[in-house]
Amino acid sequence: MTKFLIPFLLLISINAFAFAKVIADVGPTIDATPFINQMRGDKKPTQKITAKAAYENYYTEQSKELTPGKVKARTVNIKNLPQPIFIIGSDDQSFNWLDKYHNRLKKINALGFIVNLKNPDEYKKLNSKYKLPLFSINGDALAAKFNIHHYPVLISQHRIEQ
């Protein structure tokens, strides 16, 4: 019996693997450093970013173009925005806004950018409290791209709102 069982099991397992299909081939991996540098507003687009440098040096980047304030809601058409994003600071207005909207931000899978952080501890506080994907950046490039001047703000393909 075992003489027939082992070949039978091998035959079944071979057939099971024969039906494997590639679900997605997204192509080669690319270095995100130039994109991160552009969002941060760096003048050196080829500057390499290490995890240690990002943690130690970029948390206190200050945006000259973005400040806390009111954002007037408006309709937009941003076809190449892959997911909603939000911009906050480490100020009371941003904390209150996150208290109110963090569940919605999680539900819509929004990606967060923090500008004008006072120190790395503020990042840790935001990250541990809200459990949202957050990246500290300069923000000036985003301000120019989306024609915004204040935060907190939520930006999606069809709407900019607070």
LOMI-143591 format. One record per residue (C-alpha): residue in one letter; x, y, z. Coordinates in Angstrom, 2 decimals. Example, Ala and Ser with C-alpha at 12.3 -4.5 7.8 and 13.67 -1.06 7.14 Angstrom:
site r->A; x->12.30; y->-4.50; z->7.80
site r->S; x->13.67; y->-1.06; z->7.14
//
This chain:
site r->M; x->0.00; y->0.00; z->0.00
site r->T; x->2.74; y->2.47; z->0.89
site r->K; x->4.38; y->1.63; z->-2.42
site r->F; x->1.41; y->3.25; z->-4.20
site r->L; x->0.69; y->5.97; z->-1.63
site r->I; x->3.98; y->7.86; z->-1.92
site r->P; x->3.89; y->8.19; z->-5.74
site r->F; x->0.22; y->9.17; z->-5.51
site r->L; x->0.99; y->11.93; z->-2.96
site r->L; x->3.89; y->13.16; z->-5.09
site r->L; x->1.64; y->13.30; z->-8.14
site r->I; x->-0.96; y->15.35; z->-6.24
site r->S; x->1.63; y->17.77; z->-4.84
site r->I; x->3.23; y->18.30; z->-8.26
site r->N; x->-0.16; y->19.08; z->-9.77
site r->A; x->-0.92; y->21.53; z->-6.97
site r->F; x->2.25; y->23.51; z->-7.69
site r->A; x->1.69; y->23.40; z->-11.45
site r->F; x->-1.24; y->25.82; z->-11.13
site r->A; x->0.69; y->28.62; z->-9.43
site r->K; x->0.16; y->31.93; z->-11.19
site r->V; x->1.86; y->35.30; z->-10.93
site r->I; x->-0.69; y->37.68; z->-9.48
site r->A; x->1.30; y->40.86; z->-10.02
site r->D; x->4.69; y->41.83; z->-11.35
site r->V; x->5.27; y->45.42; z->-10.37
site r->G; x->8.65; y->45.66; z->-12.01
site r->P; x->12.01; y->46.55; z->-10.51
site r->T; x->12.38; y->48.24; z->-7.14
site r->I; x->13.35; y->51.89; z->-7.37
site r->D; x->15.14; y->54.14; z->-4.90
site r->A; x->12.61; y->56.47; z->-3.25
site r->T; x->15.30; y->58.88; z->-2.02
site r->P; x->14.81; y->61.45; z->-4.84
site r->F; x->11.06; y->61.54; z->-4.21
site r->I; x->11.48; y->61.93; z->-0.46
site r->N; x->14.07; y->64.66; z->-1.00
site r->Q; x->11.73; y->66.50; z->-3.35
site r->M; x->8.86; y->66.34; z->-0.83
site r->R; x->11.21; y->67.56; z->1.87
site r->G; x->12.28; y->70.43; z->-0.40
site r->D; x->15.97; y->69.47; z->-0.59
site r->K; x->18.10; y->71.19; z->-3.18
site r->K; x->20.30; y->68.09; z->-3.50
site r->P; x->18.05; y->65.48; z->-5.18
site r->T; x->20.77; y->62.81; z->-5.10
site r->Q; x->21.34; y->62.99; z->-1.35
site r->K; x->21.06; y->59.50; z->0.15
site r->I; x->18.82; y->58.99; z->3.17
site r->T; x->19.65; y->56.36; z->5.75
site r->A; x->17.14; y->55.26; z->8.36
site r->K; x->19.36; y->56.63; z->11.13
site r->A; x->19.73; y->60.01; z->9.39
site r->A; x->16.00; y->60.21; z->8.79
site r->Y; x->15.31; y->59.59; z->12.44
site r->E; x->17.99; y->61.89; z->13.83
site r->N; x->17.95; y->64.80; z->11.40
site r->Y; x->14.66; y->65.19; z->9.59
site r->Y; x->12.12; y->65.24; z->12.37
site r->T; x->12.51; y->68.94; z->12.95
site r->E; x->12.30; y->70.10; z->9.32
site r->Q; x->10.38; y->73.39; z->9.21
site r->S; x->8.03; y->74.35; z->6.40
site r->K; x->8.09; y->77.98; z->5.30
site r->E; x->4.90; y->77.59; z->3.25
site r->L; x->2.61; y->75.70; z->5.65
site r->T; x->1.20; y->76.91; z->8.96
site r->P; x->-1.70; y->75.82; z->11.18
site r->G; x->-4.95; y->77.41; z->10.05
site r->K; x->-8.29; y->77.09; z->8.31
site r->V; x->-8.52; y->75.24; z->5.00
site r->K; x->-11.39; y->76.06; z->2.69
site r->A; x->-12.78; y->72.83; z->1.18
site r->R; x->-12.61; y->72.60; z->-2.59
site r->T; x->-13.09; y->70.12; z->-5.40
site r->V; x->-9.97; y->69.02; z->-7.29
site r->N; x->-9.01; y->66.47; z->-9.92
site r->I; x->-5.75; y->64.77; z->-8.93
site r->K; x->-5.74; y->61.59; z->-11.00
site r->N; x->-2.22; y->60.47; z->-10.09
site r->L; x->-2.72; y->60.48; z->-6.31
site r->P; x->-2.67; y->56.76; z->-5.43
site r->Q; x->-4.23; y->57.18; z->-1.99
site r->P; x->-5.51; y->60.01; z->0.21
site r->I; x->-2.90; y->61.94; z->2.16
site r->F; x->-3.12; y->64.23; z->5.13
site r->I; x->-0.79; y->66.89; z->6.45
site r->I; x->-0.52; y->67.79; z->10.10
site r->G; x->1.89; y->69.55; z->12.43
site r->S; x->2.78; y->69.07; z->16.07
site r->D; x->0.40; y->71.75; z->17.30
site r->D; x->-2.86; y->71.72; z->19.26
site r->Q; x->-5.00; y->72.28; z->16.16
site r->S; x->-3.49; y->69.20; z->14.46
site r->F; x->-3.83; y->67.07; z->17.60
site r->N; x->-7.51; y->68.05; z->17.95
site r->W; x->-8.10; y->67.33; z->14.26
site r->L; x->-6.49; y->63.88; z->14.59
site r->D; x->-8.56; y->63.15; z->17.70
site r->K; x->-11.66; y->63.82; z->15.63
site r->Y; x->-10.69; y->62.18; z->12.31
site r->H; x->-8.10; y->59.45; z->12.97
site r->N; x->-10.65; y->56.62; z->12.55
site r->R; x->-11.74; y->58.03; z->9.18
site r->L; x->-8.10; y->58.38; z->8.11
site r->K; x->-7.48; y->54.72; z->8.96
site r->K; x->-10.63; y->53.64; z->7.13
site r->I; x->-9.65; y->55.40; z->3.89
site r->N; x->-6.01; y->54.25; z->4.21
site r->A; x->-4.65; y->57.81; z->4.25
site r->L; x->-0.91; y->58.44; z->4.36
site r->G; x->0.22; y->61.13; z->6.81
site r->F; x->2.89; y->63.80; z->6.52
site r->I; x->4.01; y->65.79; z->9.55
site r->V; x->5.44; y->69.26; z->9.09
site r->N; x->6.94; y->71.64; z->11.64
site r->L; x->7.71; y->69.01; z->14.24
site r->K; x->9.17; y->70.45; z->17.40
site r->N; x->11.24; y->67.37; z->18.26
site r->P; x->11.43; y->63.58; z->17.74
site r->D; x->9.36; y->63.01; z->20.88
site r->E; x->6.37; y->64.67; z->19.18
site r->Y; x->6.63; y->62.14; z->16.36
site r->K; x->6.73; y->59.25; z->18.84
site r->K; x->3.70; y->60.68; z->20.64
site r->L; x->1.68; y->60.97; z->17.41
site r->N; x->2.75; y->57.58; z->16.12
site r->S; x->1.97; y->55.70; z->19.32
site r->K; x->-1.36; y->57.43; z->19.96
site r->Y; x->-2.92; y->57.26; z->16.48
site r->K; x->-1.18; y->54.28; z->14.81
site r->L; x->-1.26; y->55.95; z->11.39
site r->P; x->1.47; y->55.87; z->8.72
site r->L; x->3.33; y->59.15; z->9.39
site r->F; x->6.37; y->60.67; z->7.70
site r->S; x->8.12; y->63.85; z->8.75
site r->I; x->8.83; y->66.14; z->5.80
site r->N; x->9.46; y->69.79; z->5.01
site r->G; x->6.09; y->70.18; z->3.26
site r->D; x->6.89; y->73.12; z->1.00
site r->A; x->6.76; y->70.99; z->-2.16
site r->L; x->3.33; y->69.65; z->-1.19
site r->A; x->2.12; y->73.18; z->-0.43
site r->A; x->3.12; y->74.27; z->-3.93
site r->K; x->1.79; y->71.15; z->-5.67
site r->F; x->-1.66; y->71.31; z->-4.05
site r->N; x->-1.83; y->75.10; z->-3.62
site r->I; x->-2.36; y->74.93; z->0.12
site r->H; x->-1.07; y->77.17; z->2.89
site r->H; x->-2.48; y->75.63; z->6.06
site r->Y; x->-2.90; y->72.35; z->7.87
site r->P; x->-4.33; y->70.05; z->9.12
site r->V; x->-5.65; y->69.04; z->5.72
site r->L; x->-6.91; y->65.92; z->3.94
site r->I; x->-6.16; y->65.61; z->0.23
site r->S; x->-7.83; y->63.00; z->-1.99
site r->Q; x->-8.20; y->62.62; z->-5.75
site r->H; x->-11.36; y->64.72; z->-5.77
site r->R; x->-11.28; y->66.95; z->-2.71
site r->I; x->-9.07; y->69.05; z->-0.44
site r->E; x->-10.67; y->69.59; z->2.95
site r->Q; x->-10.15; y->70.03; z->6.63
//
